[in-house]
Amino acid sequence: MTQQTLDGVRSPSPRQPIRWPQGRARVFWLSLGWVVLATLLQLMRGPGNRAAHVIWAEDGGVFFNQALRHDFWHNLFAPHAGYFQVVCRLLAQPAAHLPIEWVAVWFAISGALVVALISLLVFFTSRTILTSTWAPLLLAGLVPLLPQAGYEVNANISNLHWYLAYAAFWVLLAAPSSRRGRAGACFIVVLAALSDPLTALVLPAALVSPRRRASVIPAAAMVAALGLQATIYLGQADSYSNSATSVGDLFWIYGLRVGASAVTGDRSLIPFYTALGLAGVAAVGVLGCVALALLVIRAERGARRIAVAALLISVAYLVVPLGLRGTTSLLDREQFSINGSRYTLVPLLLLWACLVVLLDNVSTRTSSRRFPLSARTTGLVLTCLAGVQLLSDVGAPTVRSEATRWSAELQAAREECAAPPEDRAPQSAPLVADHDGSGSVPIVPGPDDVSIEVAPVPPPGEPVTFAIVLPCSTLRSS
């Protein structure tokens, strides 16, 4: 019996080939079942308010505000934060035509559904690269269930660009050769590139793909889409840096928020760092590097190239955005928090991908007799590690847990609108709400408008960054 390796050389296989479900109908129903389950699991995360109860910051404060005020074609390529975010525009525009009570549910379900579909894409693309049964299943399951995604990334549309970048990584790596497959691959990478210029960081996946010729077309499509992003990003007038950047801190932040978090999960990361500090981060980093180095040495050349590329892109996907955003307070030990966990999403998924590719290759090749690690044991250990983290983090508070529910916000807004304009409290003008060229501008509420704050609500005395400004006539008619 033989199997195809990542280097394209056939070698004896010590196991039976993967027996994936056969037949289009069976595959369709299993896929549909997973998409429904993955969507529901995302909507159920966290205590208190769930995702469908509260509107996330940019979902309402930027994309919904603009969907209410401008038509689809005006919004589609309107920049936010200095770049196109096409996927957010595509999902936000329909919300302007829904009953106002349904908006929170729409954003949560649509965001969760897209992530579930991306997890399915990761499964079908990674199974063409990996040889174990467990490996593509684990990678697909981590997309909607990554423990660290619960705090601020889960079930909203504003953070879908991170997931799309990860999808683009696997599409470039698996590079389908059929005409239909190439069209689908181009669609995914173009959508990812038009949603975030940082997607350019995954382009090296095309260079290490076992199907490098087939990857040329989607890679070229991505480059063309990134060219459109560049016309906006290079011409922006605003700076989006929140604080100063310390280059030396960037790799410590990676070690803490990605390396250590991959072992502990985010909920246990706070007591870990508070107790052990950077010494604990260094210890985890050294052990992790040694383990990865041993696996890299024993892996075949094709798997080694993919794993190293995934690891380097993982580092770059934290270093570059945080280098642009700033690093101040991210290593503050006494006031450490997991704010900004959205920046760790792609780095964590790619670190998992690196580990899974290496273990999949080492545990299934013939020479693994010198490295006593079976594929089944490997899959069980990694799944248990991810499962323990998920069980620990799934009940952890999120940014939306203690926020006011959308239904309660609407009720309060209706009561405000019921009073005469002269008796109403002054309405806040959200700082980031509409667009003017490549910059963001506030929406100043009119005499018959009401501002509804969305999560996260700023501390008392701080200016309101995100809020939905609605005419009272909308609330009276709904």
C-alpha positions as CSV (number, residue, x, y, z in Angstrom):
1,M,0.0,0.0,0.0
2,T,1.3,3.5,-0.8
3,Q,0.4,7.1,0.1
4,Q,1.2,10.4,-1.5
5,T,3.6,12.5,0.6
6,L,4.0,16.3,0.7
7,D,7.0,15.9,-1.5
8,G,5.1,14.1,-4.1
9,V,7.0,10.8,-3.6
10,R,5.1,7.7,-2.9
11,S,6.2,5.7,0.1
12,P,4.9,2.7,2.0
13,S,2.1,3.5,4.5
14,P,1.7,1.7,7.8
15,R,-2.0,2.4,8.0
16,Q,-5.3,2.2,6.1
17,P,-6.1,5.2,3.9
18,I,-8.6,7.8,5.3
19,R,-12.1,6.7,4.6
20,W,-14.0,9.9,4.3
21,P,-17.7,9.8,3.7
22,Q,-18.6,9.1,0.0
23,G,-21.5,10.3,-2.0
24,R,-22.5,13.9,-2.6
25,A,-25.7,13.7,-0.6
26,R,-23.9,12.3,2.5
27,V,-21.2,14.9,2.3
28,F,-23.7,17.6,1.8
29,W,-25.8,16.7,4.9
30,L,-22.7,16.2,7.1
31,S,-21.4,19.5,6.0
32,L,-24.7,21.2,6.6
33,G,-25.0,19.6,10.0
34,W,-21.5,20.9,11.0
35,V,-22.2,24.4,9.8
36,V,-25.4,24.6,11.8
37,L,-23.7,23.1,14.9
38,A,-20.7,25.4,14.6
39,T,-22.9,28.4,14.2
40,L,-25.0,27.5,17.3
41,L,-21.9,26.8,19.4
42,Q,-20.5,30.3,18.7
43,L,-23.8,31.9,19.6
44,M,-23.9,30.1,22.9
45,R,-20.4,31.2,24.2
46,G,-20.0,33.2,27.3
47,P,-22.1,33.9,30.4
48,G,-24.7,36.6,30.8
49,N,-25.5,38.3,27.5
50,R,-24.8,36.1,24.5
51,A,-23.6,37.4,21.1
52,A,-27.2,37.8,19.7
53,H,-28.2,40.0,22.7
54,V,-25.6,42.8,22.2
55,I,-24.4,44.6,19.1
56,W,-20.6,44.7,18.8
57,A,-18.7,48.1,18.4
58,E,-18.0,48.5,14.7
59,D,-20.9,46.3,13.7
60,G,-23.4,48.9,14.8
61,G,-21.3,52.0,15.3
62,V,-19.7,52.0,11.9
63,F,-21.2,49.6,9.4
64,F,-24.8,49.8,10.5
65,N,-24.7,53.6,10.8
66,Q,-23.4,53.9,7.3
67,A,-25.8,51.2,5.9
68,L,-28.7,53.4,7.2
69,R,-27.3,56.5,5.6
70,H,-25.8,55.4,2.3
71,D,-26.7,53.0,-0.5
72,F,-24.9,49.7,-1.1
73,W,-22.7,50.9,-3.9
74,H,-21.6,53.9,-2.0
75,N,-20.7,51.8,1.0
76,L,-19.2,48.8,-0.7
77,F,-15.7,50.3,-1.2
78,A,-15.9,53.0,1.4
79,P,-12.8,52.6,3.7
80,H,-12.9,52.2,7.4
81,A,-9.7,52.6,9.5
82,G,-7.8,53.3,6.3
83,Y,-8.7,50.3,4.2
84,F,-11.6,48.5,2.4
85,Q,-13.6,46.0,4.6
86,V,-15.8,44.6,1.9
87,V,-17.1,41.5,3.8
88,C,-18.4,43.8,6.5
89,R,-20.2,46.0,4.0
90,L,-21.8,42.9,2.3
91,L,-23.3,41.7,5.6
92,A,-24.2,45.1,7.1
93,Q,-26.2,46.5,4.2
94,P,-29.1,44.0,4.6
95,A,-29.4,45.0,8.3
96,A,-30.6,48.4,7.2
97,H,-33.8,46.8,5.8
98,L,-34.6,44.6,8.8
99,P,-36.8,45.5,11.7
100,I,-34.6,47.3,14.2
101,E,-35.2,44.7,16.8
102,W,-33.5,42.0,14.7
103,V,-30.3,43.9,14.0
104,A,-28.3,42.3,16.9
105,V,-29.4,38.8,16.0
106,W,-28.5,39.5,12.3
107,F,-25.0,40.6,13.0
108,A,-24.3,37.7,15.4
109,I,-25.8,34.9,13.2
110,S,-24.3,36.2,10.0
111,G,-20.8,36.5,11.6
112,A,-21.0,33.1,13.2
113,L,-22.3,31.5,10.0
114,V,-19.4,32.9,7.9
115,V,-16.9,31.5,10.4
116,A,-18.6,28.1,10.3
117,L,-18.4,28.1,6.5
118,I,-14.7,29.0,6.7
119,S,-14.1,26.1,9.0
120,L,-15.7,23.8,6.4
121,L,-13.4,25.3,3.8
122,V,-10.4,24.7,6.0
123,F,-11.4,21.1,6.4
124,F,-11.8,20.4,2.6
125,T,-8.5,22.3,1.8
126,S,-6.4,20.9,4.6
127,R,-7.4,17.3,3.9
128,T,-5.6,17.5,0.5
129,I,-2.4,18.4,2.4
130,L,-2.6,16.3,5.5
131,T,-2.6,12.5,5.8
132,S,-4.2,11.8,9.2
133,T,-7.9,11.6,9.8
134,W,-7.8,13.7,12.9
135,A,-5.6,16.6,11.5
136,P,-8.2,18.3,9.2
137,L,-11.0,17.7,11.7
138,L,-9.0,19.4,14.5
139,L,-8.0,22.3,12.3
140,A,-11.6,22.8,11.1
141,G,-12.9,22.6,14.6
142,L,-10.5,25.2,15.9
143,V,-11.8,27.9,13.5
144,P,-15.2,28.4,15.3
145,L,-14.2,27.0,18.7
146,L,-10.7,28.6,19.3
147,P,-10.8,29.2,23.0
148,Q,-9.2,32.7,22.7
149,A,-11.8,33.9,20.2
150,G,-14.6,34.1,22.9
151,Y,-13.6,37.4,24.5
152,E,-14.1,39.9,21.7
153,V,-13.9,38.1,18.3
154,N,-16.8,35.7,18.6
155,A,-19.9,36.1,16.4
156,N,-19.6,39.6,15.0
157,I,-18.8,40.8,11.4
158,S,-16.1,43.3,12.3
159,N,-13.5,40.6,12.9
160,L,-14.3,38.3,10.0
161,H,-11.3,39.6,8.1
162,W,-9.0,37.7,10.4
163,Y,-10.8,34.4,9.6
164,L,-10.7,35.2,5.9
165,A,-7.0,35.6,6.0
166,Y,-6.6,32.2,7.6
167,A,-8.9,30.8,4.9
168,A,-6.8,32.4,2.2
169,F,-3.7,30.7,3.7
170,W,-5.2,27.3,3.2
171,V,-6.6,28.1,-0.2
172,L,-3.2,29.2,-1.5
173,L,-1.6,26.1,0.1
174,A,-4.2,23.6,-1.4
175,A,-4.5,25.5,-4.7
176,P,-7.2,23.5,-6.6
177,S,-6.4,22.6,-10.2
178,S,-9.9,22.4,-11.7
179,R,-11.5,25.4,-13.4
180,R,-14.3,25.6,-10.9
181,G,-11.8,25.2,-8.0
182,R,-9.6,28.0,-9.2
183,A,-12.6,30.3,-9.6
184,G,-13.6,29.5,-6.0
185,A,-10.1,30.0,-4.8
186,C,-9.8,33.4,-6.5
187,F,-13.1,34.4,-5.0
188,I,-12.0,33.6,-1.4
189,V,-8.6,35.3,-1.7
190,V,-10.0,38.4,-3.4
191,L,-12.7,38.7,-0.7
192,A,-10.0,38.3,2.0
193,A,-7.7,40.9,0.4
194,L,-10.5,43.4,-0.1
195,S,-11.3,43.0,3.6
196,D,-7.9,43.6,5.1
197,P,-4.5,44.5,3.4
198,L,-2.7,42.5,6.1
199,T,-3.9,39.4,4.1
200,A,-0.7,40.0,2.0
201,L,1.2,38.3,4.9
202,V,-0.2,34.9,3.9
203,L,1.0,35.1,0.3
204,P,4.1,33.0,1.1
205,A,1.8,30.0,1.4
206,A,1.7,29.9,-2.4
207,L,5.5,29.5,-2.4
208,V,5.4,26.4,-0.2
209,S,2.3,24.9,-1.7
210,P,2.8,21.3,-3.1
211,R,0.8,22.6,-6.1
212,R,2.8,25.8,-6.8
213,R,1.8,26.0,-10.4
214,A,-1.9,25.9,-9.5
215,S,-1.4,28.5,-6.8
216,V,-0.1,31.1,-9.3
217,I,-3.7,32.1,-10.4
218,P,-5.2,32.7,-6.9
219,A,-2.0,34.4,-5.8
220,A,-2.1,36.8,-8.8
221,A,-5.8,37.5,-8.0
222,M,-4.9,38.3,-4.4
223,V,-2.1,40.7,-5.5
224,A,-4.5,42.5,-7.8
225,A,-7.0,43.0,-5.0
226,L,-4.2,44.1,-2.7
227,G,-3.4,46.7,-5.3
228,L,-6.8,48.2,-4.8
229,Q,-6.3,48.2,-1.1
230,A,-3.0,50.0,-1.5
231,T,-4.6,52.9,-3.4
232,I,-6.7,53.6,-0.2
233,Y,-4.1,52.7,2.5
234,L,-1.2,54.7,1.0
235,G,-3.4,57.8,0.5
236,Q,-5.0,57.9,3.9
237,A,-4.6,61.1,6.0
238,D,-5.2,59.6,9.4
239,S,-2.9,57.7,11.7
240,Y,-4.3,54.6,13.4
241,S,-1.6,54.1,15.9
242,N,-3.0,54.0,19.4
243,S,0.4,54.2,21.2
244,A,4.1,54.1,20.8
245,T,5.7,50.9,19.5
246,S,8.6,49.1,21.2
247,V,10.1,46.7,18.8
248,G,11.8,44.7,21.6
249,D,8.4,44.1,23.2
250,L,6.8,42.6,20.1
251,F,8.3,39.2,20.5
252,W,7.6,39.1,24.2
253,I,4.0,39.9,23.4
254,Y,4.0,37.0,20.8
255,G,5.4,34.7,23.4
256,L,2.8,35.7,26.0
257,R,-0.4,36.2,24.0
258,V,0.2,33.4,21.4
259,G,2.8,30.9,22.7
260,A,1.8,30.9,26.3
261,S,-1.9,31.3,25.5
262,A,-1.8,28.3,23.2
263,V,-0.8,26.2,26.2
264,T,-3.0,27.8,29.0
265,G,-5.9,29.4,27.1
266,D,-6.7,33.0,27.7
267,R,-8.7,32.6,31.0
268,S,-5.6,31.0,32.7
269,L,-3.2,33.4,31.0
270,I,-3.9,36.2,33.4
271,P,-2.9,34.3,36.6
272,F,-0.1,32.6,34.8
273,Y,1.5,35.9,33.7
274,T,0.7,37.7,37.0
275,A,2.5,35.0,39.0
276,L,5.4,34.1,36.7
277,G,5.9,37.2,34.5
278,L,8.3,37.2,31.6
279,A,10.3,34.4,33.2
280,G,7.3,32.1,32.7
281,V,6.9,33.3,29.1
282,A,10.6,32.6,28.4
283,A,10.3,29.1,29.8
284,V,7.2,28.3,27.7
285,G,9.0,29.8,24.7
286,V,12.1,27.8,25.1
287,L,10.2,24.5,25.6
288,G,8.0,25.3,22.6
289,C,10.9,26.1,20.3
290,V,12.8,22.9,21.3
291,A,9.7,20.8,20.6
292,L,9.0,22.5,17.3
293,A,12.7,22.2,16.3
294,L,12.7,18.4,17.0
295,L,9.5,18.0,14.9
296,V,11.0,20.1,12.1
297,I,14.1,18.0,12.0
298,R,12.2,14.7,11.8
299,A,9.6,16.0,9.3
300,E,9.8,15.5,5.5
301,R,10.9,18.4,3.4
302,G,7.4,19.4,2.2
303,A,5.8,19.3,5.6
304,R,8.8,21.2,7.0
305,R,8.4,24.0,4.5
306,I,4.7,24.4,5.2
307,A,5.2,24.3,9.0
308,V,8.0,26.9,8.9
309,A,6.0,29.2,6.6
310,A,2.9,28.9,8.9
311,L,5.1,29.8,11.9
312,L,6.8,32.8,10.3
313,I,3.4,34.1,9.1
314,S,2.0,33.5,12.6
315,V,4.7,35.8,14.0
316,A,4.4,38.4,11.3
317,Y,0.6,38.5,11.8
318,L,1.1,39.7,15.4
319,V,4.3,41.8,14.9
320,V,3.0,43.8,11.9
321,P,-0.5,44.9,13.2
322,L,0.8,45.6,16.7
323,G,3.8,47.4,15.3
324,L,1.3,49.7,13.5
325,R,-1.1,49.9,16.5
326,G,1.4,50.3,19.3
327,T,2.6,48.1,22.2
328,T,2.1,50.4,25.2
329,S,0.6,48.6,28.3
330,L,0.4,45.2,26.6
331,L,3.1,43.8,28.9
332,D,1.9,45.7,32.0
333,R,2.0,42.9,34.5
334,E,0.0,44.5,37.3
335,Q,-2.9,45.5,35.1
336,F,-2.6,42.8,32.5
337,S,-5.8,41.9,30.6
338,I,-6.7,40.0,27.4
339,N,-7.9,43.1,25.6
340,G,-6.8,43.1,22.0
341,S,-7.3,39.3,21.7
342,R,-8.4,39.9,18.1
343,Y,-4.8,40.4,17.1
344,T,-3.9,36.9,18.3
345,L,-6.6,35.0,16.3
346,V,-4.6,34.4,13.1
347,P,-1.3,33.9,14.9
348,L,-2.9,31.2,17.1
349,L,-4.6,29.4,14.3
350,L,-1.4,29.4,12.2
351,L,0.7,28.2,15.2
352,W,-1.8,25.3,15.6
353,A,-1.5,24.7,11.8
354,C,2.3,24.5,12.1
355,L,2.1,22.0,15.0
356,V,-0.6,19.9,13.3
357,V,1.3,19.7,10.0
358,L,4.4,18.6,11.7
359,L,2.8,16.0,14.0
360,D,0.6,14.7,11.1
361,N,3.7,14.1,9.0
362,V,6.0,12.7,11.7
363,S,3.4,10.4,13.2
364,T,2.3,8.8,9.9
365,R,5.5,8.3,7.9
366,T,7.4,5.1,7.8
367,S,10.4,6.4,9.7
368,S,8.2,7.2,12.7
369,R,9.2,3.9,14.2
370,R,12.3,5.8,15.4
371,F,9.9,8.4,16.9
372,P,7.3,6.4,18.8
373,L,4.2,8.5,18.3
374,S,1.1,7.1,16.6
375,A,-1.3,9.3,14.6
376,R,-4.2,8.3,16.8
377,T,-2.4,9.2,20.0
378,T,-1.2,12.5,18.6
379,G,-4.7,13.5,17.5
380,L,-6.1,12.5,20.9
381,V,-3.5,14.5,22.8
382,L,-3.9,17.7,20.7
383,T,-7.7,17.4,20.8
384,C,-7.7,17.0,24.6
385,L,-5.4,20.1,24.9
386,A,-7.7,22.2,22.8
387,G,-10.8,20.8,24.5
388,V,-9.6,21.5,28.0
389,Q,-8.8,25.1,27.0
390,L,-12.3,25.4,25.4
391,L,-14.1,24.1,28.4
392,S,-12.1,26.5,30.6
393,D,-12.7,29.6,28.4
394,V,-16.2,28.9,27.0
395,G,-17.7,30.2,30.3
396,A,-15.4,33.1,30.7
397,P,-16.9,36.6,30.6
398,T,-16.7,38.4,27.3
399,V,-16.9,42.1,26.4
400,R,-20.6,41.7,25.8
401,S,-21.4,39.7,29.0
402,E,-22.2,42.7,31.2
403,A,-23.4,45.1,28.5
404,T,-26.9,46.3,28.2
405,R,-29.1,44.2,25.9
406,W,-30.1,45.6,22.6
407,S,-33.8,45.1,23.4
408,A,-33.3,47.1,26.6
409,E,-31.4,49.8,24.7
410,L,-34.2,50.1,22.2
411,Q,-36.8,50.4,25.0
412,A,-34.8,53.2,26.7
413,A,-34.4,55.0,23.3
414,R,-38.2,54.8,22.7
415,E,-38.8,56.3,26.1
416,E,-36.3,59.1,25.3
417,C,-38.0,59.7,22.0
418,A,-41.4,59.9,23.7
419,A,-40.4,63.1,25.5
420,P,-40.5,66.5,23.8
421,P,-37.2,67.4,22.2
422,E,-36.5,70.2,24.7
423,D,-36.8,67.7,27.6
424,R,-34.4,65.1,26.2
425,A,-30.9,64.6,27.6
426,P,-28.1,65.6,25.2
427,Q,-27.3,62.8,22.8
428,S,-23.7,61.7,22.4
429,A,-21.9,62.1,19.0
430,P,-20.0,58.8,18.4
431,L,-16.4,59.6,17.3
432,V,-16.2,56.8,14.7
433,A,-19.5,56.5,12.8
434,D,-19.4,57.8,9.2
435,H,-16.7,58.3,6.6
436,D,-15.3,61.3,4.8
437,G,-12.9,60.3,2.1
438,S,-10.4,57.9,3.7
439,G,-11.1,59.2,7.3
440,S,-13.7,58.6,9.9
441,V,-16.0,61.4,11.1
442,P,-18.6,61.6,13.9
443,I,-22.3,61.7,13.4
444,V,-23.8,64.6,15.2
445,P,-27.4,63.7,16.4
446,G,-30.1,66.0,15.1
447,P,-33.0,67.4,17.2
448,D,-35.1,64.2,16.7
449,D,-32.2,61.7,16.8
450,V,-31.2,59.4,19.7
451,S,-27.8,57.7,20.3
452,I,-27.7,54.1,21.4
453,E,-24.3,53.0,22.7
454,V,-23.0,49.6,21.7
455,A,-20.4,47.3,23.4
456,P,-17.9,47.9,24.7
457,V,-19.3,50.9,26.6
458,P,-16.5,53.4,27.5
459,P,-15.8,54.2,31.2
460,P,-17.7,57.1,32.7
461,G,-16.3,60.5,31.5
462,E,-14.7,59.0,28.4
463,P,-16.0,60.0,24.9
464,V,-18.3,57.6,23.1
465,T,-16.4,55.9,20.3
466,F,-19.2,53.7,18.9
467,A,-22.9,54.3,19.0
468,I,-25.9,53.9,16.6
469,V,-27.6,57.2,15.8
470,L,-31.3,56.6,15.0
471,P,-34.1,59.0,14.0
472,C,-36.9,58.8,16.6
473,S,-39.3,58.3,13.6
474,T,-37.6,54.9,13.0
475,L,-38.3,53.8,16.6
476,R,-41.9,55.1,16.6
477,S,-42.7,53.2,13.4
478,S,-41.2,49.9,14.5
